[in-house]
Amino acid sequence: MSLIKQVDLAILGGGCAGLSLARELAKHDVKQSVVIIEPRTTYQDDRSWCFWAPAQHALTDWVSCAWPQWSFGQHNQLKQFKSHVDFLYQYIRSGDFYQKSQLAIQGCSAINLALGQTVQEVYLEPAGWRVATNSTTFMAQQVIDTRPPPSSLVQQSTLIQSFLGVEILFDQPTDIDVTQVELMTDMRLLDGEFCFTYLLPLSAQQLLVEVTVFAKTRPTQADLQIELDKLLHKRGWAHAHIVRTEYGNLPMGLPNGAPSTSPQPIRAGMAGGALRPSSGYGFLRIQRWAELCAKQYVDNGTLLPQTVSGFLMQQMDQIFLQALQKDSALAPVLFDNLLSQTKPDRFIRFMNDQASLLDCLHIIAHVPKIPFIKALLARQRYAL
Ligand SMILES: Cc1cc2nc3c(=O)[nH]c(=O)nc-3n(C[C@H](O)[C@H](O)[C@H](O)COP(=O)(O)OP(=O)(O)OC[C@H]3O[C@@H](n4cnc5c(N)ncnc54)[C@H](O)[C@@H]3O)c2cc1C
């Protein structure tokens, strides 16, 4: 019979949320025993985390690039630019994040990162949570679950944000403007679904360039590859050296799963609703939650579920998504209006979950009214 390992806290999944919580617990020099259970044996640089933040913040040293300007525009139209003096659009390489998080965790003897272990079963017993992995059984007093939502649930989201991109390296410096990111350029419809280009100039010689689609049914990776190849060709970058590929499918408006008959652990990260439904951004929310959750655990031994949007933002996001789901042709105009007519500080507060009622009213003023009123009425009919 295998030995059962006793721990105070088991964190299921060592991705963004799991490692962020562990890093914050290490900062407090947590005394309770903590295990993070993660299937990967080594971490790869598999994603780029971007967000708006002031130049100085808790993870400033982890940021590889920061840009003062962002651009956007519809298909075949000139790009427009925006900037904000106090906020930069910032990029943390996941490779750096994984490495630095592991270093921070190693500095705390109470925390153990169990790599190469996949959680197979989790259930509550009188003595605590029994967590069975492919090689070990843990008995944990508390559990926080950051494993991704099942793909069957992601498929039921209002929309799915799918993207495929490559980080490319040129032999020579290019004349690309390294002070601005292309946030949403070439916004258009692709087979009836909203599509745009996302481009981060990492240096004059290195870029991350992605094709993104918001769709009811996610396109295949092969479909996205065709669009990405066209884009690279159009920009004259088809022969650049590919450093890495980045691919994702993010739920926009993830539904709650069916209620379970047995007790379930607290959820955090994407499955806990960390991603902003209307944008798919979640990194900053996860950082805020990790900070609060670690402090609460160290102070009084209790855990905090993933923090999500307030009621008003949730309603706005849902109406927004439903309007886009009904009529994807709206999207290029809508995002163009939103980005061009909303002041940068309002837009950043909106993206960062810090919008005031006045910010929300300004945003509502710049979206096409009829489709949104229809989506609102449809929601009310559904609620009755
Ligand atoms: C390619 C990509 C780019 C993104 N870019 C941005 C961005 O620029 N800005 C932004 O704000 N957000 C971004 N996001 C959204 C969001 O920030 C990320 O998805 C983030 O990684 C979510 O964190 P998480 O901890 O919930 O999930 P993950 O980081 O995916 O972590 C989940 C962990 O659970 C583990 N796991 C899976 N199954 C098991 C199991 N059975 N047992 C134990 N562990 C398990 C996985 O191996 C993984 O490590 C991006 C997402 C992707 C996919």
The ligand as a Gaussian input file, in Angstrom:
#p B3LYP/6-31G(d) Opt

LIG

0 1
 C       -1.559000      31.172000     -24.872000
 C       -2.257000      32.038000     -23.843000
 C       -1.937000      33.402000     -23.752000
 C       -2.576000      34.204000     -22.787000
 N       -2.253000      35.535000     -22.718000
 C       -2.810000      36.304000     -21.763000
 C       -2.442000      37.672000     -21.632000
 O       -1.662000      38.201000     -22.420000
 N       -2.985000      38.405000     -20.632000
 C       -3.883000      37.868000     -19.756000
 O       -4.337000      38.568000     -18.853000
 N       -4.279000      36.571000     -19.864000
 C       -3.768000      35.783000     -20.843000
 N       -4.156000      34.458000     -20.952000
 C       -5.267000      33.985000     -20.100000
 C       -4.826000      33.523000     -18.687000
 O       -4.053000      34.512000     -18.037000
 C       -4.032000      32.225000     -18.751000
 O       -4.824000      31.226000     -19.349000
 C       -3.558000      31.718000     -17.389000
 O       -2.568000      30.755000     -17.614000
 C       -4.688000      31.107000     -16.551000
 O       -4.131000      30.610000     -15.362000
 P       -4.613000      29.262000     -14.689000
 O       -3.726000      29.005000     -13.545000
 O       -6.077000      29.298000     -14.507000
 O       -4.374000      28.145000     -15.820000
 P       -2.998000      27.511000     -16.262000
 O       -1.929000      28.524000     -16.237000
 O       -3.293000      26.843000     -17.568000
 O       -2.700000      26.439000     -15.132000
 C       -3.485000      25.276000     -14.955000
 C       -2.522000      24.186000     -14.519000
 O       -3.246000      23.013000     -14.180000
 C       -2.453000      21.918000     -14.591000
 N       -3.291000      20.703000     -14.682000
 C       -4.073000      20.297000     -15.705000
 N       -4.642000      19.106000     -15.395000
 C       -4.214000      18.783000     -14.154000
 C       -4.439000      17.672000     -13.295000
 N       -5.278000      16.653000     -13.621000
 N       -3.801000      17.643000     -12.101000
 C       -3.002000      18.671000     -11.708000
 N       -2.770000      19.744000     -12.483000
 C       -3.365000      19.799000     -13.682000
 C       -1.862000      22.363000     -15.918000
 O       -0.734000      21.595000     -16.285000
 C       -1.529000      23.811000     -15.623000
 O       -0.217000      23.981000     -15.164000
 C       -3.547000      33.641000     -21.904000
 C       -3.859000      32.284000     -22.037000
 C       -3.217000      31.494000     -22.984000
 C       -3.607000      30.024000     -23.101000

